[in-house]
């Protein structure tokens, strides 16, 4: 049978074993705590690095935003300048065709008694060049660079309203032309097929008609 001394010794052994296991557990816990502290330290470093990176990103975004504003301003300034340039080119084109209309149509036996520029109808727009010739009127639209959309707009919107807006020509025969400093071949042919005289500048700064010899202009009502 187990004696009292044996029980005491057993209790002591079990206690010692428990204390050992507790120390080992505590040691393992301490190691985990140290690892957690190291991990936290590494996380703190990463957070600091992220904050620094975010700070640099914010600074870069600020610089980019400022540069973008400057670029937009420059583009706006350029846009204004280009707009002014477009106006100047438009005036140059109108002046060029206006001064040359009479001489250009003389070979076609057109004798204009009056040639007007920028005939305005308040609230409705204007007609660039209007040339009168004894019951016959030539209406010319002027552009810098011609495209088909411009031809269609002139044909479908401006010409049909001509007699209504300018009733003095109610009994006149209306013919039309379109002139531009730049006219590509396909666009010129498109305008010609629409029944328009097609005018453009020459290499020496003059003006010429590019219609074919068999061209027959359309009469607009």
Phi and psi restraints in degrees (value plus and minus 20) as a CYANA .aco file:
   2 UNK   PHI     -93.8   -53.8
   2 UNK   PSI     106.9   146.9
   3 UNK   PHI    -106.7   -66.7
   3 UNK   PSI     153.7   193.7
   4 UNK   PHI     -84.7   -44.7
   4 UNK   PSI     -58.3   -18.3
   5 UNK   PHI     -85.3   -45.3
   5 UNK   PSI     -60.4   -20.4
   6 UNK   PHI     -81.5   -41.5
   6 UNK   PSI     -61.1   -21.1
   7 UNK   PHI     -84.1   -44.1
   7 UNK   PSI     -61.7   -21.7
   8 UNK   PHI     -82.1   -42.1
   8 UNK   PSI     -64.1   -24.1
   9 UNK   PHI     -83.3   -43.3
   9 UNK   PSI     -59.0   -19.0
  10 UNK   PHI     -86.3   -46.3
  10 UNK   PSI     -61.6   -21.6
  11 UNK   PHI     -81.8   -41.8
  11 UNK   PSI     -60.9   -20.9
  12 UNK   PHI     -82.9   -42.9
  12 UNK   PSI     -62.6   -22.6
  13 UNK   PHI     -83.9   -43.9
  13 UNK   PSI     -63.2   -23.2
  14 UNK   PHI     -85.9   -45.9
  14 UNK   PSI     -59.3   -19.3
  15 UNK   PHI     -83.7   -43.7
  15 UNK   PSI     -64.2   -24.2
  16 UNK   PHI     -83.5   -43.5
  16 UNK   PSI     -61.0   -21.0
  17 UNK   PHI     -84.0   -44.0
  17 UNK   PSI     -61.9   -21.9
  18 UNK   PHI     -83.7   -43.7
  18 UNK   PSI     -61.4   -21.4
  19 UNK   PHI     -83.8   -43.8
  19 UNK   PSI     -58.6   -18.6
  20 UNK   PHI     -83.9   -43.9
  20 UNK   PSI     -66.8   -26.8
  21 UNK   PHI     -83.3   -43.3
  21 UNK   PSI     -58.7   -18.7
  22 UNK   PHI     -83.3   -43.3
  22 UNK   PSI     -63.5   -23.5
  23 UNK   PHI     -81.8   -41.8
  23 UNK   PSI     -61.6   -21.6
  24 UNK   PHI     -84.5   -44.5
  24 UNK   PSI     -59.6   -19.6
  25 UNK   PHI     -85.9   -45.9
  25 UNK   PSI     -61.5   -21.5
  26 UNK   PHI     -84.2   -44.2
  26 UNK   PSI     -59.8   -19.8
  27 UNK   PHI     -82.0   -42.0
  27 UNK   PSI     -63.3   -23.3
  28 UNK   PHI     -83.9   -43.9
  28 UNK   PSI     -60.8   -20.8
  29 UNK   PHI     -83.6   -43.6
  29 UNK   PSI     -62.2   -22.2
  30 UNK   PHI     -80.4   -40.4
  30 UNK   PSI     -61.1   -21.1
  31 UNK   PHI     -82.6   -42.6
  31 UNK   PSI     -63.0   -23.0
  32 UNK   PHI     -83.3   -43.3
  32 UNK   PSI     -60.7   -20.7
  33 UNK   PHI     -82.7   -42.7
  33 UNK   PSI     -62.5   -22.5
  34 UNK   PHI     -82.6   -42.6
  34 UNK   PSI     -60.9   -20.9
  35 UNK   PHI     -85.0   -45.0
  35 UNK   PSI     -59.4   -19.4
  36 UNK   PHI     -84.3   -44.3
  36 UNK   PSI     -61.1   -21.1
  37 UNK   PHI     -83.1   -43.1
  37 UNK   PSI     -61.6   -21.6
  38 UNK   PHI     -84.6   -44.6
  38 UNK   PSI     -61.6   -21.6
  39 UNK   PHI     -83.8   -43.8
  39 UNK   PSI     -61.4   -21.4
  40 UNK   PHI     -84.6   -44.6
  40 UNK   PSI     -60.4   -20.4
  41 UNK   PHI     -82.1   -42.1
  41 UNK   PSI     -62.8   -22.8
  42 UNK   PHI     -84.1   -44.1
  42 UNK   PSI     -60.2   -20.2
  43 UNK   PHI     -83.8   -43.8
  43 UNK   PSI     -62.3   -22.3
  44 UNK   PHI     -80.9   -40.9
  44 UNK   PSI     -60.3   -20.3
  45 UNK   PHI     -83.8   -43.8
  45 UNK   PSI     -62.8   -22.8
  46 UNK   PHI     -82.7   -42.7
  46 UNK   PSI     -61.0   -21.0
  47 UNK   PHI     -82.5   -42.5
  47 UNK   PSI     -62.7   -22.7
  48 UNK   PHI     -82.4   -42.4
  48 UNK   PSI     -62.3   -22.3
  49 UNK   PHI     -84.3   -44.3
  49 UNK   PSI     -60.1   -20.1
  50 UNK   PHI     -84.0   -44.0
  50 UNK   PSI     -59.9   -19.9
  51 UNK   PHI     -83.4   -43.4
  51 UNK   PSI     -62.2   -22.2
  52 UNK   PHI     -84.4   -44.4
  52 UNK   PSI     -61.7   -21.7
  53 UNK   PHI     -84.6   -44.6
  53 UNK   PSI     -60.8   -20.8
  54 UNK   PHI     -84.2   -44.2
  54 UNK   PSI     -58.8   -18.8
  55 UNK   PHI     -82.6   -42.6
  55 UNK   PSI     -65.5   -25.5
  56 UNK   PHI     -84.2   -44.2
  56 UNK   PSI     -59.8   -19.8
  57 UNK   PHI     -82.8   -42.8
  57 UNK   PSI     -63.9   -23.9
  58 UNK   PHI     -80.8   -40.8
  58 UNK   PSI     -62.5   -22.5
  59 UNK   PHI     -83.8   -43.8
  59 UNK   PSI     -61.5   -21.5
  60 UNK   PHI     -86.5   -46.5
  60 UNK   PSI     -60.7   -20.7
  61 UNK   PHI     -83.0   -43.0
  61 UNK   PSI     -59.1   -19.1
  62 UNK   PHI     -82.4   -42.4
  62 UNK   PSI     -65.6   -25.6
  63 UNK   PHI     -82.9   -42.9
  63 UNK   PSI     -62.6   -22.6
  64 UNK   PHI     -82.5   -42.5
  64 UNK   PSI     -62.7   -22.7
  65 UNK   PHI     -82.2   -42.2
  65 UNK   PSI     -62.8   -22.8
  66 UNK   PHI     -84.2   -44.2
  66 UNK   PSI     -61.8   -21.8
  67 UNK   PHI     -85.6   -45.6
  67 UNK   PSI     -58.8   -18.8
  68 UNK   PHI     -84.2   -44.2
  68 UNK   PSI     -60.9   -20.9
  69 UNK   PHI     -82.4   -42.4
  69 UNK   PSI     -62.1   -22.1
  70 UNK   PHI     -83.6   -43.6
  70 UNK   PSI     -61.5   -21.5
  71 UNK   PHI     -84.1   -44.1
  71 UNK   PSI     -64.0   -24.0
  72 UNK   PHI     -81.5   -41.5
  72 UNK   PSI     -61.4   -21.4
  73 UNK   PHI     -81.8   -41.8
  73 UNK   PSI     -63.4   -23.4
  74 UNK   PHI     -82.2   -42.2
  74 UNK   PSI     -62.6   -22.6
  75 UNK   PHI     -83.9   -43.9
  75 UNK   PSI     -59.1   -19.1
  76 UNK   PHI     -82.2   -42.2
  76 UNK   PSI     -63.8   -23.8
  77 UNK   PHI     -82.3   -42.3
  77 UNK   PSI     -63.0   -23.0
  78 UNK   PHI     -83.8   -43.8
  78 UNK   PSI     -60.3   -20.3
  79 UNK   PHI     -80.5   -40.5
  79 UNK   PSI     -62.1   -22.1
  80 UNK   PHI     -82.3   -42.3
  80 UNK   PSI     -64.6   -24.6
  81 UNK   PHI     -84.0   -44.0
  81 UNK   PSI     -61.4   -21.4
  82 UNK   PHI     -85.0   -45.0
  82 UNK   PSI     -57.1   -17.1
  83 UNK   PHI     -82.3   -42.3
  83 UNK   PSI     -64.5   -24.5
  84 UNK   PHI     -83.1   -43.1
  84 UNK   PSI     -59.5   -19.5
  85 UNK   PHI     -83.2   -43.2
  85 UNK   PSI     -59.8   -19.8
  86 UNK   PHI     -82.5   -42.5
  86 UNK   PSI     -60.6   -20.6
  87 UNK   PHI     -83.0   -43.0
  87 UNK   PSI     -64.8   -24.8
  88 UNK   PHI     -82.2   -42.2
  88 UNK   PSI     -65.0   -25.0
  89 UNK   PHI     -81.9   -41.9
  89 UNK   PSI     -59.8   -19.8
  90 UNK   PHI     -81.7   -41.7
  90 UNK   PSI     -62.5   -22.5
  91 UNK   PHI     -86.0   -46.0
  91 UNK   PSI     -59.0   -19.0
  92 UNK   PHI     -82.9   -42.9
  92 UNK   PSI     -64.2   -24.2
  93 UNK   PHI     -82.7   -42.7
  93 UNK   PSI     -66.3   -26.3
  94 UNK   PHI     -81.0   -41.0
  94 UNK   PSI     -63.6   -23.6
  95 UNK   PHI     -83.1   -43.1
  95 UNK   PSI     -61.4   -21.4
  96 UNK   PHI     -81.1   -41.1
  96 UNK   PSI     -70.5   -30.5
  97 UNK   PHI     -92.2   -52.2
  97 UNK   PSI     -56.2   -16.2
  98 UNK   PHI     -80.2   -40.2
  98 UNK   PSI     -64.7   -24.7
  99 UNK   PHI     -91.7   -51.7
  99 UNK   PSI     -40.8    -0.8
 100 UNK   PHI    -127.7   -87.7
 100 UNK   PSI     -22.9    17.1
 101 UNK   PHI     -78.9   -38.9
 101 UNK   PSI     -68.5   -28.5
 102 UNK   PHI     -78.7   -38.7
 102 UNK   PSI     -72.2   -32.2
 103 UNK   PHI     -86.8   -46.8
 103 UNK   PSI     -51.1   -11.1
 104 UNK   PHI     -88.8   -48.8
 104 UNK   PSI     -55.4   -15.4
 105 UNK   PHI    -118.2   -78.2
 105 UNK   PSI     -24.4    15.6
 106 UNK   PHI     -76.3   -36.3
 106 UNK   PSI     -63.8   -23.8
 107 UNK   PHI     -81.7   -41.7
 107 UNK   PSI     -39.2     0.8
 108 UNK   PHI    -111.9   -71.9
 108 UNK   PSI     -10.5    29.5
 109 UNK   PHI      46.0    86.0
 109 UNK   PSI      15.0    55.0
 110 UNK   PHI    -119.8   -79.8
 110 UNK   PSI     105.0   145.0
 111 UNK   PHI    -138.3   -98.3
 111 UNK   PSI      70.4   110.4
 112 UNK   PHI     -92.0   -52.0
 112 UNK   PSI     109.7   149.7
 113 UNK   PHI    -109.8   -69.8
 113 UNK   PSI     -37.7     2.3
 114 UNK   PHI    -174.9  -134.9
 114 UNK   PSI     114.0   154.0
 115 UNK   PHI    -147.0  -107.0
 115 UNK   PSI     100.1   140.1
 116 UNK   PHI    -135.9   -95.9
 116 UNK   PSI     130.2   170.2
 117 UNK   PHI    -139.5   -99.5
 117 UNK   PSI     121.9   161.9
 118 UNK   PHI      33.4    73.4
 118 UNK   PSI      41.1    81.1
 119 UNK   PHI     -99.6   -59.6
 119 UNK   PSI      84.5   124.5
 120 UNK   PHI    -114.6   -74.6
 120 UNK   PSI     121.2   161.2
 121 UNK   PHI    -138.6   -98.6
 121 UNK   PSI      87.5   127.5
 122 UNK   PHI     -72.6   -32.6
 122 UNK   PSI     105.2   145.2
 123 UNK   PHI      65.8   105.8
 123 UNK   PSI     -27.8    12.2
 124 UNK   PHI    -145.3  -105.3
 124 UNK   PSI     -27.3    12.7
 125 UNK   PHI      94.0   134.0
 125 UNK   PSI    -174.0  -134.0
 126 UNK   PHI    -174.6  -134.6
 126 UNK   PSI     142.4   182.4
 127 UNK   PHI    -132.3   -92.3
 127 UNK   PSI     108.0   148.0
 128 UNK   PHI     -83.5   -43.5
 128 UNK   PSI     -69.5   -29.5
 129 UNK   PHI    -157.7  -117.7
 129 UNK   PSI     111.7   151.7
 130 UNK   PHI    -149.3  -109.3
 130 UNK   PSI      98.0   138.0
 131 UNK   PHI    -137.8   -97.8
 131 UNK   PSI     105.3   145.3
 132 UNK   PHI    -116.2   -76.2
 132 UNK   PSI     124.4   164.4
 133 UNK   PHI    -174.3  -134.3
 133 UNK   PSI      61.1   101.1
 134 UNK   PHI      26.2    66.2
 134 UNK   PSI      50.9    90.9
 135 UNK   PHI      61.8   101.8
 135 UNK   PSI     -17.0    23.0
 136 UNK   PHI    -150.6  -110.6
 136 UNK   PSI     115.8   155.8
 137 UNK   PHI    -147.0  -107.0
 137 UNK   PSI     116.3   156.3
 138 UNK   PHI    -129.2   -89.2
 138 UNK   PSI     101.5   141.5
 139 UNK   PHI    -128.1   -88.1
 139 UNK   PSI     103.5   143.5
 140 UNK   PHI    -140.2  -100.2
 140 UNK   PSI     108.7   148.7
 141 UNK   PHI    -116.8   -76.8
 141 UNK   PSI     116.4   156.4
 142 UNK   PHI    -138.3   -98.3
 142 UNK   PSI     113.8   153.8
 143 UNK   PHI    -154.0  -114.0
 143 UNK   PSI     143.8   183.8
 144 UNK   PHI     -98.2   -58.2
 144 UNK   PSI     -75.0   -35.0
 145 UNK   PHI    -149.5  -109.5
 145 UNK   PSI     104.3   144.3
 146 UNK   PHI    -106.5   -66.5
 146 UNK   PSI     119.4   159.4
 147 UNK   PHI    -157.4  -117.4
 147 UNK   PSI     150.4   190.4
 148 UNK   PHI     -83.5   -43.5
 148 UNK   PSI     -55.3   -15.3
 149 UNK   PHI     -79.5   -39.5
 149 UNK   PSI     -59.7   -19.7
 150 UNK   PHI     -85.9   -45.9
 150 UNK   PSI     -58.9   -18.9
 151 UNK   PHI     -82.5   -42.5
 151 UNK   PSI     -67.6   -27.6
 152 UNK   PHI     -81.6   -41.6
 152 UNK   PSI     -63.2   -23.2
 153 UNK   PHI     -83.3   -43.3
 153 UNK   PSI     -61.0   -21.0
 154 UNK   PHI     -84.9   -44.9
 154 UNK   PSI     -63.4   -23.4
 155 UNK   PHI     -90.8   -50.8
 155 UNK   PSI     -61.2   -21.2
 156 UNK   PHI    -112.0   -72.0
 156 UNK   PSI     -44.1    -4.1
 157 UNK   PHI    -132.8   -92.8
 157 UNK   PSI     -67.1   -27.1
 158 UNK   PHI    -103.7   -63.7
 158 UNK   PSI     -66.7   -26.7
 159 UNK   PHI     -85.7   -45.7
 159 UNK   PSI     -61.2   -21.2
 160 UNK   PHI     -82.1   -42.1
 160 UNK   PSI     -41.4    -1.4
 161 UNK   PHI    -118.1   -78.1
 161 UNK   PSI     -19.6    20.4
 162 UNK   PHI     -78.6   -38.6
 162 UNK   PSI     -71.4   -31.4
 163 UNK   PHI     -89.3   -49.3
 163 UNK   PSI     -51.2   -11.2
 164 UNK   PHI     -88.8   -48.8
 164 UNK   PSI     -62.0   -22.0
 165 UNK   PHI     -99.1   -59.1
 165 UNK   PSI     -46.9    -6.9
 166 UNK   PHI    -146.6  -106.6
 166 UNK   PSI      55.1    95.1
 167 UNK   PHI     -80.6   -40.6
 167 UNK   PSI     -35.4     4.6
 168 UNK   PHI     -81.6   -41.6
 168 UNK   PSI     -39.3     0.7
 169 UNK   PHI    -124.0   -84.0
 169 UNK   PSI      -1.7    38.3
 170 UNK   PHI     -76.5   -36.5
 170 UNK   PSI     -56.6   -16.6
 171 UNK   PHI    -118.7   -78.7
 171 UNK   PSI     -11.4    28.6
 172 UNK   PHI    -112.9   -72.9
 172 UNK   PSI     135.1   175.1
 173 UNK   PHI    -102.9   -62.9
 173 UNK   PSI     110.2   150.2
 174 UNK   PHI    -127.4   -87.4
 174 UNK   PSI     100.6   140.6
 175 UNK   PHI    -138.5   -98.5
 175 UNK   PSI     142.5   182.5
 176 UNK   PHI    -163.1  -123.1
 176 UNK   PSI     136.5   176.5
 177 UNK   PHI    -163.1  -123.1
 177 UNK   PSI     143.7   183.7
 178 UNK   PHI    -156.7  -116.7
 178 UNK   PSI     109.2   149.2
 179 UNK   PHI    -141.6  -101.6
 179 UNK   PSI     126.3   166.3
 180 UNK   PHI    -172.7  -132.7
 180 UNK   PSI     129.9   169.9
 181 UNK   PHI     -86.6   -46.6
 181 UNK   PSI     -52.2   -12.2
 182 UNK   PHI    -144.4  -104.4
 182 UNK   PSI     101.3   141.3
 183 UNK   PHI    -154.5  -114.5
 183 UNK   PSI      91.7   131.7
 184 UNK   PHI     -93.5   -53.5
 184 UNK   PSI     133.1   173.1
 185 UNK   PHI     -75.8   -35.8
 185 UNK   PSI     -66.6   -26.6
 186 UNK   PHI     -86.7   -46.7
 186 UNK   PSI     -56.1   -16.1
 187 UNK   PHI     -91.0   -51.0
 187 UNK   PSI     -59.4   -19.4
 188 UNK   PHI     -81.1   -41.1
 188 UNK   PSI     -62.4   -22.4
 189 UNK   PHI     -86.2   -46.2
 189 UNK   PSI     -55.8   -15.8
 190 UNK   PHI     -83.2   -43.2
 190 UNK   PSI     -64.9   -24.9
 191 UNK   PHI     -85.8   -45.8
 191 UNK   PSI     -58.6   -18.6
 192 UNK   PHI     -85.1   -45.1
 192 UNK   PSI     -63.5   -23.5
 193 UNK   PHI     -84.0   -44.0
 193 UNK   PSI     -43.3    -3.3
 194 UNK   PHI     -99.5   -59.5
 194 UNK   PSI     -23.9    16.1
 195 UNK   PHI      74.0   114.0
 195 UNK   PSI      -1.6    38.4
 196 UNK   PHI    -123.0   -83.0
 196 UNK   PSI     124.2   164.2
 197 UNK   PHI     -90.2   -50.2
 197 UNK   PSI     121.0   161.0
 198 UNK   PHI    -139.5   -99.5
 198 UNK   PSI      98.2   138.2
 199 UNK   PHI    -132.1   -92.1
 199 UNK   PSI     124.5   164.5
 200 UNK   PHI    -172.2  -132.2
 200 UNK   PSI     149.5   189.5
 201 UNK   PHI    -104.0   -64.0
 201 UNK   PSI     134.8   174.8
 202 UNK   PHI    -118.7   -78.7
 202 UNK   PSI     151.9   191.9
 203 UNK   PHI     -85.9   -45.9
 203 UNK   PSI     -43.4    -3.4
 204 UNK   PHI    -117.3   -77.3
 204 UNK   PSI      -7.1    32.9
 205 UNK   PHI      69.7   109.7
 205 UNK   PSI     -12.9    27.1
 206 UNK   PHI    -111.8   -71.8
 206 UNK   PSI    -183.0  -143.0
 207 UNK   PHI    -151.8  -111.8
 207 UNK   PSI     124.9   164.9
 208 UNK   PHI    -161.7  -121.7
 208 UNK   PSI     136.1   176.1
 209 UNK   PHI    -112.9   -72.9
 209 UNK   PSI     113.8   153.8
 210 UNK   PHI    -127.9   -87.9
 210 UNK   PSI      -5.5    34.5
 211 UNK   PHI     -89.3   -49.3
 211 UNK   PSI     131.4   171.4
 212 UNK   PHI     -93.9   -53.9
 212 UNK   PSI     142.8   182.8
 213 UNK   PHI     -82.3   -42.3
 213 UNK   PSI     -51.7   -11.7
 214 UNK   PHI    -111.6   -71.6
 214 UNK   PSI      -6.1    33.9
 215 UNK   PHI     -86.2   -46.2
 215 UNK   PSI     115.6   155.6
 216 UNK   PHI    -142.3  -102.3
 216 UNK   PSI      93.3   133.3
 217 UNK   PHI     -86.3   -46.3
 217 UNK   PSI     129.1   169.1
 218 UNK   PHI    -104.2   -64.2
 218 UNK   PSI     121.7   161.7
 219 UNK   PHI    -119.1   -79.1
 219 UNK   PSI     107.9   147.9
 220 UNK   PHI    -123.2   -83.2
 220 UNK   PSI     119.2   159.2
